[in-house]
Amino acid sequence: MFFLFALFLADFERYVKVDGEENLTKGEIYYISPFHFYLNVKEPLRQVFFERGDTLIIYYPLHKKAFKFHLLNPFSLPLLAEVKPVNITLLRLGMRILRKETNGERNRFIWTSSAGEYVEIEEEKGHIVYFKYLHKKTRLKTEINFSKFIKIENSWIPTEITATGSGRGKRVRQKWLFYNVRTDIAIPDSIKNFKIPQGIPVEVGEL
């Protein structure tokens, strides 16, 4: 998500369609920093999603099982940040800015990497409205649109995010709705540095 502050807590609804199958999840999200968030899914099944860097953990408390994935596409979930932190992250991923285009109040940035990655960012009036990631070799692709911004203090927050992703023979469509957004929330270490409880079997893979 593209947000203009370092920390927030919000309730969410997430609509996902994967290869024709649709589902809805509800819960709350702690956004900590770019590529670092904690999703507490309450409906329809209790789950915890925790992403930090290129690692995603999914934990099922009731079923006592967990999954740990290495993310091949670092932008597969539309939970990002404002322009500056994203730019810093792209640099750390080994990408370089190819060009910048300006059309009125909208700026467009094109990034590439030697590994065949392509990123396109559009920002308007200080906040990002569009993001695209494409890996030309693996054909992994993500497109994200941010809309219905609200202003809380000095932060512009999109309360609706739509995203499409494709690759590895699958196509995923997502729609996120955020409400009851709160900022400057004290976050416990158990959420900030979430760890799978001891004794829980963990399956490891790539996503």
Buried (B, 14 or more C-beta within 10 A) or exposed (E): BBBBBBBBBBBBBBBBBEEEEEEEBEBBBBBBEBBBBBBBBEEEEBBBBBBBEBEBBBBBEEEEBBBBBEBBBBBBBBBBBBBEBBBEBBEEBEBEBEEEEEEEEEBBBBBBBEEEBBBBBBBBEEBBBBBBBBBEEBEBBBBBBBEEBEEBEEBBBBBEBBBBBBBEEEEBBBBBBBEEBEBEEEBEEEBBEBEBEEEBEEEEEEB
